[in-house]
Amino acid sequence: MHVTPKSYLSFIGGYKTIYAQKRTDIGERLVRMGTGLEKLVEASESIAELSKELALKEQALDVASANAEEVLKQVLSPVMLDWRHWSEIWAWAPAGFLQG
């Protein structure tokens, strides 16, 4: 096969076209990758902040749960003591009495 200057210049022109297309494609991919990495960093920071908030809220929840349990014990303690008394009354009450 014989290569002429015109065919060689045509080859170089085609090569330059393909090179420009590939370079543009790689540039676009690079931009998308950079955007994706920025979003990952933002998500990581957001998760770290939310984890700190969650830890604080869990501590507050533990305190509130303990307080609620204490109040429940205080409220139910007299009721449980009277429960035996009420169960005896209900056992002797007529059948229709409890249904109002």
Residue frames as qw, qx, qy, qz and C-alpha x, y, z in Angstrom:
[[0.000, 0.893, 0.451, 0.000, 0.00, 0.00, 0.00],
 [0.437, 0.290, 0.013, 0.851, 1.30, 3.39, -0.92],
 [0.219, -0.760, -0.435, 0.430, 0.81, 6.37, 1.43],
 [0.330, 0.604, 0.216, 0.693, 0.41, 9.72, -0.21],
 [0.146, 0.051, -0.352, 0.923, 0.78, 13.04, 1.51],
 [0.470, -0.259, -0.194, -0.821, -2.96, 13.64, 1.03],
 [0.774, -0.294, -0.539, -0.154, -3.92, 10.29, 2.66],
 [0.534, -0.079, -0.543, 0.643, -1.47, 10.94, 5.50],
 [0.087, -0.141, 0.167, -0.972, -3.00, 14.40, 6.14],
 [0.647, -0.293, -0.373, -0.598, -6.46, 12.82, 6.02],
 [0.730, -0.211, -0.613, 0.216, -5.32, 10.26, 8.61],
 [0.298, -0.002, -0.414, 0.860, -3.91, 13.02, 10.84],
 [0.335, -0.238, -0.084, -0.908, -7.17, 15.00, 10.51],
 [0.750, -0.303, -0.497, -0.315, -9.22, 11.95, 11.53],
 [0.626, -0.129, -0.583, 0.502, -6.88, 11.30, 14.43],
 [0.063, 0.121, -0.259, 0.956, -7.24, 14.91, 15.63],
 [0.548, -0.303, -0.264, -0.733, -11.05, 14.63, 15.45],
 [0.793, -0.282, -0.539, -0.019, -11.13, 11.41, 17.47],
 [0.484, -0.006, -0.481, 0.731, -8.60, 12.83, 19.95],
 [0.162, -0.237, 0.099, -0.953, -10.74, 15.96, 20.47],
 [0.701, -0.329, -0.369, -0.515, -13.89, 13.84, 21.01],
 [0.768, -0.206, -0.551, 0.254, -12.17, 11.59, 23.52],
 [0.302, 0.101, -0.373, 0.872, -10.65, 14.55, 25.33],
 [0.395, -0.312, -0.059, -0.862, -14.08, 16.20, 25.61],
 [0.796, -0.291, -0.468, -0.251, -15.61, 12.94, 26.85],
 [0.655, -0.107, -0.533, 0.525, -12.91, 12.50, 29.48],
 [0.051, 0.215, -0.224, 0.949, -13.33, 16.14, 30.57],
 [0.594, -0.353, -0.209, -0.692, -17.07, 15.63, 31.04],
 [0.822, -0.244, -0.512, 0.052, -16.47, 12.46, 33.02],
 [0.458, 0.074, -0.449, 0.764, -13.94, 14.29, 35.17],
 [0.246, -0.307, 0.083, -0.915, -16.48, 17.02, 35.95],
 [0.768, -0.326, -0.331, -0.442, -19.14, 14.44, 36.83],
 [0.759, -0.116, -0.537, 0.348, -16.68, 12.55, 39.04],
 [0.213, 0.185, -0.355, 0.891, -15.71, 15.77, 40.81],
 [0.491, -0.339, -0.068, -0.799, -19.37, 16.60, 41.42],
 [0.842, -0.247, -0.453, -0.157, -20.00, 13.09, 42.73],
 [0.609, 0.001, -0.522, 0.597, -17.03, 13.30, 45.09],
 [0.080, -0.285, 0.216, -0.930, -18.24, 16.67, 46.39],
 [0.694, -0.335, -0.212, -0.601, -21.64, 15.16, 47.10],
 [0.822, -0.148, -0.525, 0.165, -20.03, 12.22, 48.90],
 [0.356, 0.126, -0.446, 0.811, -18.00, 14.59, 51.08],
 [0.358, -0.312, 0.048, -0.879, -21.13, 16.63, 51.85],
 [0.816, -0.274, -0.384, -0.334, -23.02, 13.44, 52.71],
 [0.694, -0.028, -0.560, 0.451, -20.20, 12.30, 54.97],
 [0.086, 0.192, -0.343, 0.916, -20.18, 15.62, 56.81],
 [0.573, -0.297, -0.138, -0.751, -23.96, 15.54, 57.11],
 [0.832, -0.202, -0.513, -0.056, -23.88, 12.00, 58.49],
 [0.490, 0.051, -0.540, 0.683, -21.25, 12.98, 61.05],
 [0.181, -0.226, 0.193, -0.937, -23.37, 15.94, 62.18],
 [0.728, -0.254, -0.275, -0.574, -26.54, 13.86, 62.31],
 [0.745, -0.083, -0.624, 0.221, -24.74, 11.15, 64.30],
 [0.213, 0.102, -0.486, 0.841, -23.76, 13.73, 66.91],
 [0.462, -0.208, 0.006, -0.862, -27.35, 15.00, 67.08],
 [0.797, -0.165, -0.509, -0.279, -28.62, 11.43, 67.36],
 [0.557, -0.012, -0.660, 0.504, -26.28, 10.71, 70.27],
 [0.069, -0.112, 0.351, -0.927, -27.53, 13.80, 72.10],
 [0.637, -0.154, -0.177, -0.734, -31.16, 12.93, 71.43],
 [0.750, -0.097, -0.654, -0.006, -30.59, 9.34, 72.57],
 [0.310, 0.012, -0.620, 0.720, -29.19, 10.64, 75.85],
 [0.336, -0.091, 0.150, -0.925, -32.19, 12.93, 76.25],
 [0.739, -0.110, -0.453, -0.486, -34.50, 10.03, 75.42],
 [0.599, -0.049, -0.738, 0.308, -32.82, 7.83, 78.03],
 [0.041, 0.008, -0.490, 0.871, -33.32, 10.52, 80.66],
 [0.528, -0.058, -0.084, -0.843, -36.94, 11.07, 79.61],
 [0.729, -0.076, -0.640, -0.230, -37.60, 7.32, 79.62],
 [0.418, -0.052, -0.727, 0.542, -36.16, 6.98, 83.10],
 [0.188, -0.001, 0.304, -0.934, -38.29, 9.89, 84.30],
 [0.648, -0.056, -0.333, -0.683, -41.39, 8.41, 82.67],
 [0.657, -0.081, -0.748, 0.053, -40.75, 5.04, 84.28],
 [0.199, -0.039, -0.627, 0.752, -40.35, 6.68, 87.67],
 [0.409, -0.002, 0.082, -0.909, -43.61, 8.61, 87.26],
 [0.704, -0.045, -0.554, -0.441, -45.35, 5.44, 86.08],
 [0.500, -0.072, -0.788, 0.352, -44.10, 3.57, 89.15],
 [0.035, 0.045, 0.464, -0.884, -45.34, 6.37, 91.40],
 [0.556, 0.011, -0.139, -0.819, -48.75, 6.38, 89.73],
 [0.742, -0.009, -0.601, -0.296, -49.18, 2.63, 89.53],
 [0.248, 0.154, -0.817, 0.497, -47.89, 1.82, 93.00],
 [0.372, 0.046, 0.521, -0.766, -51.08, 2.90, 94.83],
 [0.727, 0.198, -0.245, -0.610, -53.22, 1.45, 92.07],
 [0.597, 0.189, -0.779, -0.011, -51.50, -1.91, 92.34],
 [0.006, 0.063, -0.788, 0.613, -51.98, -1.90, 96.10],
 [0.528, 0.187, 0.328, -0.760, -55.69, -1.24, 95.62],
 [0.490, 0.231, -0.670, -0.508, -55.91, -3.77, 92.79],
 [0.206, -0.076, -0.962, 0.162, -56.49, -6.67, 95.15],
 [0.215, 0.330, 0.553, -0.734, -59.29, -4.73, 96.81],
 [0.498, 0.390, -0.170, -0.756, -60.95, -3.89, 93.47],
 [0.387, 0.167, -0.855, -0.303, -60.54, -7.44, 92.14],
 [0.011, -0.204, -0.901, 0.382, -62.44, -8.71, 95.19],
 [0.363, 0.426, 0.288, -0.777, -65.22, -6.18, 94.56],
 [0.479, 0.370, -0.484, -0.632, -65.46, -7.11, 90.86],
 [0.201, 0.055, -0.977, -0.042, -65.56, -10.80, 91.72],
 [0.062, 0.378, 0.814, -0.437, -68.65, -10.25, 93.90],
 [0.290, 0.346, -0.023, -0.892, -70.33, -7.67, 91.65],
 [0.706, 0.414, 0.513, -0.259, -73.42, -8.73, 89.67],
 [0.630, 0.178, 0.560, 0.508, -72.83, -9.64, 86.01],
 [0.287, 0.774, 0.392, 0.406, -74.46, -6.52, 84.49],
 [0.368, -0.870, -0.123, 0.304, -72.95, -4.10, 87.02],
 [0.505, -0.420, 0.354, 0.666, -69.59, -3.68, 85.29],
 [0.371, 0.339, 0.611, 0.611, -71.11, -3.04, 81.85],
 [0.012, 0.096, 0.071, -0.993, -72.79, 0.15, 82.96]]
